[in-house]
Amino acid sequence: MTQGENSVGQAKLLLVHHFSLSHVTGVTVMIAEILHLLPSIGAGGAAYLSFSGTPDDLIRELGEKHRDAASVIGINLHIEVQWEFSVALLKWCKAHGIPVWVYVHDYWPHHFDNIGTVLENGGKLLASTAFLRDSLAADGYAAAVVTVGVPLRGKLSPIHPSPWQTNPLVFASSGRLTPRKRFYDIARAFRAAALGDRAILYLRLLPSHVFNSGEDAEQIHLIEKELPEDYKETGRVRLDCVPSVCAFDYTPYFAYVCSSSYEGFSMSPIEAAYSGCPPLMSDIPAHKVIVQTLFGHRAYDFLYPLGNTDALARMMRDETATRERRIFLTAHSAEIRATIKTRWSLVTTAKLLAGLGRPARLERVEELQ
């Protein structure tokens, strides 16, 4: 169960999530980076725990390896997957007087009762964005904001638009096969854009880790229904369904598309912008924050109405013809990168999480943003 430990047996901070770090999701990539950062900021010992076996196995491992935890931070533990493990963890922390926070990255109305259970068992709430804090507050739940960050590549070369004078241009997207990602919208828009041999669509489709294989296969079927057979035969569309632990590299792609109907916090468009790859995004709250923060007066050139595949197709055609978004990112790359490093720094996130076990830290956490 335990991964990423430093100083086994002397852990002070315990991060807990439903999925192992080998199950690549935006959150697990973020957690892996935080575990890497914690020693460098003087956080002392840290450990990561993912749920497996039975709740009794969880309690046994907690008792054997994590009785010394100064604090426990559960990442999105209100989700419905393996909820019985979350409850067992909360009760164990309460029984042993160990402070526990649930770090909310997604919140839907059907999570209302689960959040109530978190609080009833002595847990406190953190929200990864102000949007999520306000969503929780609307239901009567108080949460402190610990802004989540994004894993950033070390040193990037300056952004240049010139390599994109050649064809074919690759529109890309990547994510888990959950319905809210709406990959079928991207496929439909790409077909409607009718870009011919000028463009290719690449979709990296990872297992949902939430639904069963049949439901994942249904999502792939919905994507394939939107594509003429010759698109796949000629290589105009590539569906990459091989699970991979490799990080997504945005630099080879002409544009990155994020068509989600919901994101509590959206890492991939931020990472794309940092790499100089224009993100084309549905106009949900999480995406609006990104464009308003990074792109100023050009913000709404990067958004299209959720589910409006004709509008997305027009964006694809326009960017193919003009490269205006890429040119804008090139011209403002230093400013955009600096804003991302300041606004969405995982170093800041790690420091705030590491300090939660100290007295009165929760009350001060928003002051430290």
SEMARPA-909080 format. One record per residue (C-alpha): x, y, z negated; residue in one letter. Coordinates in steps of 0.2 Angstrom, whole numbers, padded with zeros to 4 digits, always signed. Example, Ala and Ser with C-alpha at 12.3 -4.5 7.8 and 13.67 -1.06 7.14 Angstrom:
2
+0062-0022-0039A
+0068-0005-0036S
END
This chain:
369
+0000+0000+0000M
+0013+0012-0005T
+0024+0021+0008Q
+0036+0036+0009G
+0041+0035-0009E
+0056+0045-0016N
+0063+0039-0033S
+0051+0024-0035V
+0044+0023-0052G
+0047+0041-0055Q
+0034+0049-0044A
+0027+0065-0049K
+0015+0069-0035L
+0005+0056-0027L
-0004+0059-0010L
-0018+0047-0005V
-0027+0044+0011H
-0037+0030+0019H
-0025+0027+0033F
-0007+0021+0033S
+0005+0032+0041L
+0007+0020+0056S
-0011+0024+0060H
-0008+0040+0070V
-0020+0054+0067T
-0018+0073+0065G
-0019+0071+0046V
-0006+0056+0045T
+0006+0066+0055V
+0004+0081+0044M
+0006+0070+0028I
+0022+0062+0035A
+0029+0079+0037E
+0024+0085+0020I
+0033+0069+0012L
+0048+0074+0022H
+0048+0092+0016L
+0044+0089-0003L
+0062+0084-0008P
+0069+0100+0001S
+0058+0112-0009I
+0063+0104-0026G
+0046+0095-0028A
+0055+0080-0036G
+0048+0062-0033G
+0033+0060-0022A
+0024+0045-0015A
+0010+0040-0002Y
-0003+0028-0005L
-0016+0021+0008S
-0030+0010+0004F
-0030-0009+0008S
-0035-0025+0000G
-0049-0022-0013T
-0053-0008-0025P
-0046-0020-0039D
-0029-0021-0029D
-0029-0002-0029L
-0031-0001-0047I
-0018-0014-0050R
-0005-0004-0039E
-0010+0012-0048L
-0006+0004-0065G
+0010-0004-0059E
+0018+0010-0049K
+0009+0027-0052H
+0005+0029-0071R
+0018+0043-0071D
+0010+0053-0058A
+0008+0072-0063A
-0006+0074-0051S
-0015+0065-0037V
-0020+0074-0021I
-0033+0064-0010G
-0033+0069+0008I
-0051+0069+0014N
-0057+0056+0002L
-0075+0061+0004H
-0076+0052+0021I
-0087+0037+0022E
-0074+0025+0026V
-0069+0014+0011Q
-0078+0026-0001W
-0078+0013-0014E
-0059+0015-0015F
-0061+0034-0017S
-0072+0031-0032V
-0060+0019-0040A
-0046+0031-0038L
-0056+0045-0045L
-0061+0035-0060K
-0044+0029-0063W
-0037+0047-0063C
-0051+0052-0075K
-0047+0038-0087A
-0029+0041-0088H
-0030+0060-0089G
-0021+0063-0072I
-0028+0078-0063P
-0034+0074-0046V
-0039+0085-0031W
-0048+0081-0015V
-0041+0090+0000Y
-0056+0093+0011V
-0051+0093+0030H
-0069+0089+0036D
-0086+0092+0029Y
-0103+0088+0036W
-0120+0088+0027P
-0120+0070+0025H
-0104+0072+0014H
-0114+0082+0001F
-0117+0067-0011D
-0099+0061-0010N
-0092+0078-0014I
-0104+0078-0029G
-0097+0061-0035T
-0079+0069-0034V
-0084+0083-0046L
-0093+0071-0057E
-0078+0061-0059N
-0067+0075-0064G
-0060+0079-0047G
-0057+0097-0040K
-0058+0103-0022L
-0046+0111-0010L
-0051+0117+0007A
-0039+0117+0022S
-0047+0132+0029T
-0058+0147+0024A
-0071+0140+0036F
-0072+0124+0025L
-0071+0133+0009R
-0087+0143+0015D
-0095+0127+0021S
-0093+0119+0004L
-0099+0135-0005A
-0115+0136+0005A
-0119+0119-0003D
-0114+0125-0021G
-0096+0118-0021Y
-0081+0129-0026A
-0065+0125-0018A
-0048+0134-0017A
-0040+0136+0000V
-0023+0128+0003V
-0021+0132+0021T
-0015+0117+0031V
+0000+0118+0043G
+0005+0110+0059V
+0021+0099+0062P
+0032+0110+0074L
+0046+0104+0085R
+0063+0110+0079G
+0071+0121+0092K
+0061+0125+0108L
+0069+0133+0124S
+0061+0149+0130P
+0044+0147+0139I
+0045+0149+0158H
+0030+0148+0170P
+0041+0144+0185S
+0041+0125+0184P
+0023+0125+0186W
+0024+0132+0204Q
+0025+0113+0210T
+0011+0100+0211N
+0003+0090+0204P
-0002+0099+0188L
-0007+0089+0173V
-0022+0093+0162F
-0020+0083+0146A
-0029+0079+0130S
-0026+0067+0116S
-0035+0061+0101G
-0045+0047+0092R
-0060+0039+0101L
-0073+0047+0090T
-0089+0054+0098P
-0085+0072+0092R
-0070+0073+0103K
-0081+0073+0118R
-0068+0066+0130F
-0081+0063+0143Y
-0084+0082+0144D
-0066+0083+0150I
-0068+0069+0163A
-0084+0077+0169R
-0076+0094+0170A
-0061+0088+0179F
-0072+0079+0192R
-0082+0095+0194A
-0066+0106+0196A
-0063+0096+0212A
-0044+0101+0212L
-0039+0086+0224G
-0021+0082+0224D
-0016+0098+0215R
-0020+0091+0198A
-0020+0075+0187I
-0029+0072+0171L
-0020+0062+0157Y
-0030+0057+0142L
-0021+0048+0127R
-0035+0039+0118L
-0031+0032+0101L
-0041+0020+0091P
-0054+0029+0080S
-0048+0020+0064H
-0066+0023+0059V
-0077+0014+0071F
-0076-0004+0077N
-0067-0009+0093S
-0084-0011+0102G
-0089+0007+0098E
-0071+0013+0104D
-0074+0004+0120A
-0091+0012+0122E
-0082+0029+0121Q
-0070+0024+0135I
-0085+0018+0145H
-0093+0035+0144L
-0077+0043+0150I
-0075+0031+0165E
-0093+0034+0170K
-0089+0052+0174E
-0075+0047+0185L
-0075+0041+0203P
-0066+0025+0205E
-0054+0032+0218D
-0048+0044+0204Y
-0040+0030+0195K
-0034+0021+0210E
-0025+0036+0217T
-0018+0040+0200G
-0028+0057+0198R
-0034+0051+0181V
-0024+0041+0168R
-0032+0034+0153L
-0018+0029+0141D
-0027+0017+0128C
-0011+0010+0121V
-0009+0014+0102P
+0007+0024+0099S
+0016+0031+0084V
+0025+0044+0096C
+0022+0062+0093A
+0012+0071+0107F
+0024+0082+0118D
+0015+0096+0126Y
+0029+0103+0136T
+0026+0092+0152P
+0008+0097+0154Y
+0000+0112+0163F
-0014+0114+0151A
-0021+0105+0135Y
-0040+0103+0133V
-0049+0101+0117C
-0067+0098+0119S
-0072+0094+0101S
-0090+0097+0094S
-0082+0099+0077Y
-0065+0101+0069E
-0062+0106+0051G
-0045+0112+0057F
-0038+0109+0074S
-0019+0105+0075M
-0017+0101+0093S
-0022+0118+0101P
-0009+0127+0089I
+0004+0114+0094E
+0001+0116+0112A
+0002+0135+0111A
+0018+0134+0101Y
+0025+0124+0116S
+0019+0136+0129G
+0005+0125+0135C
-0011+0134+0137P
-0025+0126+0126P
-0043+0126+0134L
-0055+0125+0120M
-0073+0123+0115S
-0080+0138+0106D
-0082+0130+0089I
-0077+0139+0073P
-0060+0131+0071A
-0055+0135+0088H
-0061+0153+0087K
-0049+0156+0072V
-0035+0150+0083I
-0038+0161+0098V
-0042+0176+0088Q
-0026+0174+0078T
-0014+0170+0092L
-0021+0178+0108F
-0029+0195+0102G
-0038+0203+0116H
-0036+0188+0127R
-0044+0176+0115A
-0060+0172+0124Y
-0051+0168+0140D
-0046+0152+0131F
-0063+0147+0125L
-0078+0139+0134Y
-0096+0135+0128P
-0097+0118+0119L
-0103+0105+0131G
-0103+0117+0146N
-0093+0106+0158T
-0096+0118+0172D
-0088+0132+0162A
-0073+0121+0158L
-0071+0116+0176A
-0071+0135+0181R
-0057+0137+0168M
-0047+0123+0176M
-0049+0130+0193R
-0045+0147+0188D
-0029+0142+0178E
-0023+0131+0193T
-0025+0146+0205A
-0019+0160+0194T
-0009+0153+0179R
-0014+0168+0170E
-0015+0159+0153R
+0002+0152+0155R
+0009+0168+0160I
+0001+0177+0145F
+0009+0163+0133L
+0026+0166+0141T
+0025+0185+0139A
+0020+0183+0121H
+0029+0167+0116S
+0040+0175+0102A
+0025+0183+0094E
+0014+0168+0096I
+0027+0156+0088R
+0031+0168+0074A
+0013+0169+0070T
+0011+0150+0070I
+0026+0148+0058K
+0019+0161+0046T
+0001+0157+0047R
+0001+0138+0048W
+0018+0133+0040S
+0018+0115+0032L
+0032+0122+0021V
+0019+0133+0012T
+0007+0119+0012T
+0019+0107+0004A
+0024+0120-0009K
+0006+0123-0014L
+0002+0105-0015L
+0018+0101-0025A
+0013+0115-0038G
-0004+0108-0042L
+0001+0098-0057G
+0008+0113-0066R
-0002+0123-0079P
-0014+0136-0072A
-0008+0132-0054R
-0026+0129-0047L
-0032+0146-0052E
-0016+0154-0044R
-0016+0144-0028V
-0025+0157-0017E
-0014+0171-0023E
+0001+0161-0016L
-0005+0160+0002Q
END
